Amino acid sequence: METFLNFSWTPFLAVFAWVVNRVMTRLDSLESGKADSNAIARLDSELHEMEKRQDRLLHTTVPRTEFKGDIGLLHQRCNELSNIKEDKIKDIRLVNSKHKDKKDG
């Protein structure tokens, strides 16, 4: 019985060693893919600069929705003006001097 107990824990130890080996391999791959502190600091400063530029732009530009609304109103006004101008011209006559001379002669 004692020898059976001595040999029965061996498969469990083998499975445990295999699991530990897999976990260590995954931890090593995560560690190798991790960014160093200099890269993180550089990205942090670039993000901070980009946020500052965005804040400056928001105070100097017109938001897109307001701009699109203004353009739509301008198009409507142009269409109204073209309709008003079109209604005022009723008759167009073309006078050709050569044609007039042939009737006289």
Steps between C-alpha positions, in 0.01 A plus 500: 500500500783730580658458160166567335475833686859585404428441132150651493610858573747497206232566227356782711845650536555471124169679425582767758846553347346525152246762621772701675713483185210632287428782744867602510517498118198730477640732767830520312323586176300773676816637659685512167211683329467759775608856424780653697448805720668738251252411226207550736634840611550606136145397407367681805672825399379467137144442621525806723622714205218371278240587765645852527478544120141377500409749774652782297312393186163482673532867595604618152282298264129462437354161599408279206125491570477878513706531181278252313189686617639832375586351161147359471349843575727661240383252236136575583561875474678458163206301368255768618703776335523312172121448502438871569732608216348247264147633556592861410622427145195436281599572140833489319531650152802463278560772243731424210610799290571291186149358503353851534702631198366225270139599572572865422679431172 
